[in-house]
Amino acid sequence: MINSLKIIHKFNIIIFENKLKVSIGCDHGGFDLKLIIAAWLKDCKYIVIDLGNEVYNINDDYPDFAERVSRNVVAGNSDKGIIICGSGVGACIAANKIKGARASVCHDTYSARQGVEHDNMNILCLGARVIGEQLAKELISAFLGATFLNESRYNKRLEKIKNLENKQ
């Protein structure tokens, strides 16, 4: 995350200004949590790209928002993505249908961090009916704070994943 921080020195106070772009999306199951998380991310000085839903709609469907976030991340318009639905599972399945998306449901901080470090995970899926606000913030902090460990064994595995995508 060092690359995404700009340090401003002013009156002997160091202010960290975050430049990481984060896409976020949700269906009705994750709507309330998304509002909280998007505001919190902005307070933490992340650049937040809110891809919906903009209003609570019981009839919306998670694949629509998973696709928006995944395509935005894969296109390079954001550095990482967060998708929130009821369980996180459906959003994860849909997100991984987009070539280049590496999404995972994480409900513990180890997986949220390790998924980035070892697997270059670029999308975090959360279940608003499974976790609360505080745990969501901890998971997101672990996810956004992690960087891919550019080591040969992890790169080899990532290439194998890319090869799987290309076989379809």
HELIX and SHEET records of a PDB file:
HELIX    1   1 ILE A    2  SER A    4  5                                   3    
HELIX    2   2 HIS A   28  GLY A   30  5                                   3    
HELIX    3   3 PHE A   31  ASP A   43  1                                  13    
HELIX    4   4 TYR A   62  VAL A   74  1                                  13    
HELIX    5   5 VAL A   89  ALA A   95  1                                   7    
HELIX    6   6 THR A  109  ASP A  119  1                                  11    
HELIX    7   7 GLU A  133  GLY A  145  1                                  13    
HELIX    8   8 SER A  152  LYS A  167  1                                  16    
SHEET    1   A 2 LEU A   5  LYS A  10  0                                        
SHEET    2   A 2 ILE A  13  ASN A  18 -1                                        
SHEET    1   B 5 ILE A  47  ASP A  50  0                                        
SHEET    2   B 5 LYS A  21  CYS A  26  1                                        
SHEET    3   B 5 LYS A  80  CYS A  85  1                                        
SHEET    4   B 5 ILE A 123  GLY A 127  1                                        
SHEET    5   B 5 ALA A 103  VAL A 105  1                                        
END                                                                             
